[in-house]
Amino acid sequence: MWLVEWIFWGSLVFIIYAYAGYLLALLVLSCFRNRPVLVGDIQPRVSFVITAYNEEARIKEKIENSLHQQYPPERLEIVVASDCSSDRTDDIVRSYAVLGVRLVRAQERRGKEAAQKLAVSQTNGEILVFSDVATTLPPQGIANIVKSFSDPTVGCVSSVDQFVDAQGNLSGEGAYVKYEMLLRHLETKVNTLVGLSGSFFAARRTVCSPWADDLQSDFNTLLNSMKAGLRGVSDPASVGYYKNLTDEKKEYQRKVRTVLRGIAVLMRSLPMLNPLRYGIFAWQLFSHKLCRWLVPFAMIGTLGSNIVLAISSGPYRVLLLGQILFYAIAAAYAGCSWMPRSNVFRLPSFFVLVNLSIIDAWMRYFRGDRVFRWEPSKR
């Protein structure tokens, strides 16, 4: 029975560490360790890459938003990387050629990263800025995100995510997004980010070569920066506005794709978990990525061992009832429209949904799926 107890408490502590322990450790470290970012008012040559696939409904708005960036036109090239779009996306982009917008079209559909690689090879900016069609930038977006590159230790910069509603008005960020943004702030202060916002990030050209066309570009760019002896930072002044997905089924599939692509990057970069070579970053990578992606297995261990222990122990029966109530609330929120839409009920549902998507991603990874092709989420 001691082994079952060890599994229960070990799994529970693991879950707590993945979501709270790592955050608390960063908070403590930030009291003693601070790596400030030397921000400067610089204007390097920028290649702004927008990746698109069948975006005829939104590409015009994205291009207009990009053209209104308050950055010297002679220092900025705007490129739309079309992943062999089959609708009117490319024609719409070509109509902006007179305003300096350039189309780079893939001859076959090979995925987001392959389209980005093509664009990278056909641009000459010192700094590469990547953005999705669904992300709206403020007028100072590009001007702000390049400022951190005045610090020679910075290899890549991530924006801050901000939700907007269907009318474009700011909406509540949600507890999870606030939590992730706090993690990024602390990671930047202590050492480096572990991941970038794929919807809006920037990198030195030197860390984008060679470009892997089969790996998640935002995560892999961060790892490339670390391999080059540089770091990734979060810039609170650089904000990307995007609409949250209202279709929970599509949101689930988006999470599965994101985790699956992240696992593929991590599994190809396992040597970076070596603290003797990568120091504190190895701990960060283990805690923020690997631990988070192993949480669903710890949840299974916690529930299974709790069931066994509850057979002969009153206190464990109480703990089991707590787990059952937690999962019941999550299921009710997801399946019943009468449930109150407050965070008290939403968070259990979101937590379970996230971890179900992680299990799904692991299963697909071991089946050999890698999701090279992509379907942009319609928001």
N, C-alpha and C positions, 0 to 999 in steps of 0.2 A: 504493500500500500504506500510505502514511503516514496516509491518511484512515481506513482500516480500523483502524489502531492508535489513532488519535485516538478513534474510536467506542468501541473496547474499553476504553481507560483512562478515557475520560470517563464512560462508563456505569458502570464499576466504582467510580470515585470518587464518583459521584452516589449509588449504593446505600449506600456506606459513610457518606457524609455524612448521608443520610436517617435512618439508624438509629444511628450512633455519633457523627458529627461534630456534629450538633445538640446531642446530650446533652453532649458534651465542651465545646462552646461555652457551654452553660448553666452547667456546673460552673465554668468559668473566670470567667464573668460574676458568678456568685454570690459569688465571693471579693471582689468590688469593689462589688457592687450588692445591696442588701437592702431590700425593701419589707415591713416587718413588718405583720402584721394585728393591729389593736387589738381584741382579744377582750374582750367585757364580759358581765357576767351580766344580760342583758336578757330581757324577756318580752313581745315585741310581739304584737299580734293576728295569729294565724296561720290561714291557710286551707290545710288539708292535702288535696290532691287525689290521689285514687287512680283511675287510668284502667283500665277493664276492658272486655273483650269476651268473652262466653261463658266466664266464669270460675267457674261454679257449684261446681267441685271445690275451688277454693282461696280464694274470696272470704271465706268465713267466717273462716278462719285469719288472713287479712290484716286483717279488721276487728277481730278480737279483739286482734291485735298492736297495732293503732292505738289501741284503747281503753285499752291498758295503758301508753301513753306518759305519762311523768311530767312533765306540763305542765299548768298551770292550766286546767281545763275551760272556764272562762268566757273564756279567751283563745284557745281552739282550736275551730275548726269542721272536722269531718271530712266530706268530700264524695266520693262515688263517682261518677265520670263514666262512664256506660255508653254505649258506642258502638253503641246499638241492639241490645243483646244479645238473642239469640233462645232462650236456655235459661233456667234458673231464677236466674240471677245477680241480676236486678233484684228478684225476690221475696225473696231472701235479704237483700239490702241493706235493703229496706223493713222487714224484721222487726227491724232494729236502730234504727228511727226513734225509739223510746222512749228510747234511749240517746244520742240526738243525732246519729246518723249520717244524712246526707241523700243522697238519690239525685237525680242530675241525668242524665236520659236523653235521648239524641239521638233525634230522630224518624226519622232515616234514618242508615244506616251510611256515614260519610264519612271515617273514619280517626281515629287516636289524637289528632293535634293538633286536629282539629275538635272532638272530645269535650272536650279540655282547654280549648279556647277557650270552649266553652259553660259549663264549670265556672267559669272565671275571671270570666266576665260575671255569674255568679250568686253570687259570694262577695264578702266585704268585708275580708278580712285584709290587713294592711299588708305581710306577708310571705307569699308563696305557696310551699308546699313540695309537690313532686311526687314520686310514688313508684309503682312498678309492683306489681302483685299478687304477683309471684313474689319480691319483695324483703322480707326480714324486718329490722326495725329493733330495736336494743336499746332498753330503756325510756327512756334519755336521748337517743334519736336526734334528736327535734325540738328539745329543749332545747339540745342541743349545736350543731346546724347553724345556729340563729338567732344565736348569740353573735357571729359574725363581722360581723353587720350593725351592731354598735355602731361599726364603722369606717366613716366616711362615704364612703370611696373604694370600698367593696365593693358591687357590684351583684348578684352571684350567687355561690353557694357550692356546691361539689361535694363529695359524700361520697367515701369510700375504698371500693373494692370488695374483698370477701372471699368466697372460695369456701367452701361447706360441702358435705359428702357427703350421700348419700341419707338418712342417719339424723340429719342436722342438726349433725354434728360438724365442727369446723374441718378443712379439708383444705389441702394444699399449694396455694399461689397460682399456681405456675407461673412460669417465667422471664419470660414476656411481660407478665403482670399486674404483677409486681414492677417490670419496666422502665417500664411506663406510670405506675405510682404514683410512681416516682422522678422521672420527667419532670414530673408534676404538682407535686411538691414543689418542684422547682427553678424551674419556671415561676412558681409563686406567689411564691417568694422574689425572683426577678429582676424580674418585672413582673406578669404575669397568666396565667391558664390560657388554653388555646386550645379546650378542650372540657370538657363536664361529664358526669358519670355520669347517663345517662338514667334509670336505675333509682331514683335518689334524689338530688335536687338542690333548691335553694331560690333564690328571687330576689325582689327588691323588686317590688312591683306596678308601680312606675313604669317598669320595663324590660320589662314584659310587655304593654304596650299601645303600639301595636296588636299583637295576637297573630296571627301568620301560621298559618292552618289547613292550609297545604300544605307547610310546611317543618319539618324535624326540630327539635323544640322545644328540646332541650338545647343543641345547637350554636347554633341561632339566638338563644336567650336570651343566650348568652355574647356573640355579636356585637352584639346590641342593647345590652348593658351597655357595650361598648367605644364604640359610637356615642354613648352618653349620657355619655361621659367617666368611666365607672366601670370596675371590673375584676372578674374572676372569680378566686376563690381556692379552694384545696383545704383542707378541714379534716380533719386526721388523727384527730380525736376523733369524727367523724361517719362511721359505718361502715354499709354496706348489705350484708347477708348474702344470698347467692343461690346456688342450685345450678347447677353447670355442666351443659351439655347433654352427654349421653352418646351421642346419635345424631349421628355426624359429618356425615351428610347434612343434618340439620336445622341443625347448627352452621354449615355452609357457607352455607346459604340465609340464615341470620340475618346472617352477615357481609356477604353481597351486599346485603341490604336496608339494613343500617346504612351501608355505604359509598355506596350509591346515593343515599340520603337526604342524606348529608353532602355529596356532590358537588353536589346540587341547591341546597343552601344556599350553598355556596361560589361557585358560578357566578352566583348572584344577588347576591353581595356582593364581586365582583372589585375594586371600587374600594378595598376595605380592604387590598389588597396594596400600596397606595401608601405607601412609607415617609415621603414628605414630609408626609403628612397623619396617618398613624397610627404613625409612628416605629418603635420596637422591635417593636410588635405585628405590623406588616406582615411583618417577618422571621420572627417566630414562626409566623404563619399560613402563610407560604410553606413553612417548614421542616417544621412538624409535620403539616400537612394536605396541601398540594399536592405537596410532594416525596414524601411517603409514598404518595400515590395515583398517582405517576408511576413508582415503583420497578419494577413489572412490565415496563414498556416498556424500562427500562434493563437489566433482566435479559435480555430478548430481544436487546437490542443487544449485551450482553456475550457471550452464547452464540453468536449469529450471527457476529459479528466474530472470535471466538476460533476458530471452525471454519475460517474463511477463512485466518487467520494460521497455524493449525497445519499447513497444507499444506506450508509451506516453512520452518517454524521449530521446532526441538526444544523450546525453553523454552515456547512457546505450546502444544505438544502436551501437555506436563506440566500446564499450566494447564487445558487442555481436559479431560484425564483427571480432574482435580480436580472440575470442574463436573459431569462425567458421574457421578462417584461420589456427589456431593452429591444430584443428582436421583434417582439409583438408590436411595439410602438413603431419601429422602422417599417414593418410590413403594412401596418394600418395606414401610416402616412402615405406610403407609396401607392396603396390600392384603394383607399377610401377618401372620397371627396369631402366627407363631413368632418374629417380631422382638422383641428385648428392649424393654420399655416404659420405657426410661430416657430422660432428657432429651437424651443424646447423639444418639439416633436420632429422638426426638420433635420436636426443634426444627427440623431440616431439613424435616420433613413439615409442621409448622405454618407455617413460613415460606412454603413453596410454596403451601399451601392458602390462606393469607391473600392472596397476590398473584394467585392464580387468581381468587379472589372479587372482587378489585379490577378485573381485566380484564373479568370478567362484568358488574360494576356499570357500568363505562364503556360497554360495548356496549348495555346496557339503557337507560342515560341517553340515548345518541344515537339510540336507537329511539323515545324519547319516554316511556319508563316512569318513573314517579315514586313508586310504592308508597304511595298515599294510604291505602288500606285496609291492615289489618294482621291477622296471625294471631299472637297471643302464643305464644312458645316454651314448650312444655310441658317442664318440667324434672323 
